[in-house]
């Protein structure tokens, strides 16, 4: 696979607008924080399992300093009023050899346009091409939209680690998705 840190692809959204799915860059921190400011309490709860608006320096470093081997992060960027803005993101973090956990967030105004599915497709291809065997996700049961996206890609319920979340897993074929 080409250098994932330079990953970029143009994708149409359901509403006909165009997006760029690309690797997260260190310079994106302000745009990522702006996107989180535009995200509802409910969406933040679904992503972080708590309402999180402020991040410590350590948390910011974790989210922004990705190595594109064990921690891969993509963003969805769109043009809006003659400027670009990040409207969603997805990442996976390897937690043991061959296995990674993934997470997504899409700002509310951009939900329902297929961004989650597009990000999942790209992240799944990167994971498979990188030799990962399994992707996992922890999802709140009320997060029906994320459950639908993951279900569309073949994620299945795989036991529970915590009492109030659903643990989902997808076996990868390592031949691209």
LODO-220667 format. One record per residue (C-alpha): residue in three letters; x, z, y. Coordinates in steps of 0.05 Angstrom, whole numbers, padded with zeros to 5 digits, always signed. Each point is the difference from the previous one (the first is absolute). Layout:
// residues N
ALAXZY/...
// end
This chain:
// residues 177
UNK+00000+00000+00000/UNK+00025-00015+00070/UNK+00020+00059+00044/UNK-00064+00041+00004/UNK+00021+00030+00067/UNK-00011-00069+00029/UNK-00066-00013-00036/UNK-00052-00038+00040/UNK-00061-00041-00018/UNK-00058-00027+00041/UNK-00070+00015-00027/UNK-00070-00018+00024/UNK-00049+00058+00005/UNK-00073-00003-00021/UNK-00022-00009+00073/UNK+00045-00062+00008/UNK+00054+00035+00041/UNK+00072-00005-00022/UNK+00045+00058-00019/UNK+00073+00009-00017/UNK+00016+00043-00059/UNK+00072+00022+00009/UNK+00051+00054-00015/UNK-00003+00062+00043/UNK+00057+00002+00051/UNK+00032+00061+00032/UNK-00023-00027+00068/UNK-00073+00004-00023/UNK-00006+00076+00008/UNK-00038-00003+00066/UNK-00047-00054-00026/UNK-00013+00041-00064/UNK-00015+00062+00041/UNK-00046-00041+00045/UNK-00037-00025-00062/UNK-00009+00071-00026/UNK-00028+00020+00068/UNK-00054-00054-00010/UNK-00017+00026-00070/UNK-00060+00045-00009/UNK+00003+00071-00027/UNK-00035-00024-00063/UNK+00051-00056-00013/UNK+00057+00048+00013/UNK-00031+00050-00049/UNK-00005-00055-00052/UNK+00074-00020+00010/UNK+00033+00068+00009/UNK-00052+00045-00034/UNK-00003+00036+00067/UNK-00007-00019+00073/UNK+00070-00015+00023/UNK+00013-00025+00070/UNK+00070+00028+00013/UNK+00061-00005-00044/UNK+00064+00041-00002/UNK+00067-00035+00008/UNK+00010+00007-00075/UNK-00068-00033-00014/UNK+00014-00056+00050/UNK+00067-00013-00033/UNK-00033-00003-00068/UNK-00053-00050+00023/UNK+00047-00044+00041/UNK+00067+00002-00037/UNK-00016-00041-00061/UNK+00054-00028-00045/UNK-00041-00058-00030/UNK+00023+00020-00070/UNK-00032+00067-00015/UNK-00044+00001+00061/UNK-00033-00065+00022/UNK-00046-00005+00060/UNK-00040-00059+00027/UNK-00042-00006+00062/UNK-00056-00046+00020/UNK+00010-00026+00071/UNK-00050-00040+00040/UNK-00001-00033+00068/UNK-00046+00034+00049/UNK-00006-00016+00074/UNK+00066-00036+00004/UNK+00038+00055-00036/UNK+00008+00020-00072/UNK-00022+00065-00031/UNK+00006+00033-00068/UNK-00069+00010-00030/UNK+00019+00023-00070/UNK+00055+00017-00047/UNK+00015+00013-00073/UNK+00059+00029-00036/UNK+00025+00022-00067/UNK+00050+00054-00016/UNK+00035+00002-00068/UNK-00008+00069-00030/UNK+00033-00014-00067/UNK+00035-00062-00028/UNK-00050-00057-00006/UNK-00058+00038+00032/UNK-00022+00005+00073/UNK-00057+00030+00039/UNK-00033-00042+00053/UNK-00041+00015+00062/UNK-00038-00040+00053/UNK-00030+00008+00068/UNK-00040-00050+00042/UNK-00025+00019+00069/UNK-00075+00004+00003/UNK-00013-00059+00046/UNK+00036-00045-00050/UNK-00031+00026-00064/UNK-00043-00048-00040/UNK+00042-00062+00015/UNK+00039+00000-00066/UNK+00063+00033+00027/UNK+00004+00051-00056/UNK-00006-00053-00053/UNK+00052-00044+00033/UNK+00049+00058+00007/UNK-00013+00019-00073/UNK+00014-00071-00024/UNK+00066-00003+00038/UNK+00022+00070-00019/UNK-00019-00013-00073/UNK+00042-00064-00002/UNK+00059+00036+00031/UNK-00007+00057-00049/UNK-00005-00046-00060/UNK+00057-00043+00022/UNK+00042+00062+00012/UNK-00009+00020-00073/UNK-00050+00057+00008/UNK-00044+00011-00061/UNK-00055+00041+00032/UNK-00033+00015+00067/UNK-00040+00062+00010/UNK-00046+00025+00055/UNK-00035+00065+00018/UNK-00067-00015+00031/UNK-00055+00045+00025/UNK-00065-00013-00040/UNK-00039-00015+00065/UNK+00049-00055+00020/UNK-00043-00055-00030/UNK+00034-00057+00037/UNK+00069+00018-00026/UNK-00027+00011-00070/UNK-00031-00070+00004/UNK+00065-00032+00023/UNK+00041+00033-00054/UNK-00053-00014-00053/UNK+00002-00074+00019/UNK+00074+00000-00018/UNK-00011+00034-00066/UNK+00017+00073+00016/UNK-00033+00047-00049/UNK-00013+00074+00002/UNK+00056+00037-00034/UNK-00015+00074-00001/UNK+00004+00046+00059/UNK+00058+00037+00031/UNK-00041+00037+00051/UNK-00072+00024-00004/UNK-00026-00040+00059/UNK+00035-00067-00009/UNK-00003-00058-00048/UNK+00065-00022-00032/UNK+00002-00075-00011/UNK+00052-00042-00034/UNK+00017-00074-00009/UNK+00048-00027-00052/UNK+00041-00058+00028/UNK+00018-00061-00041/UNK+00065-00011+00039/UNK-00016-00073+00007/UNK-00029+00004+00070/UNK-00074+00011+00015/
// end
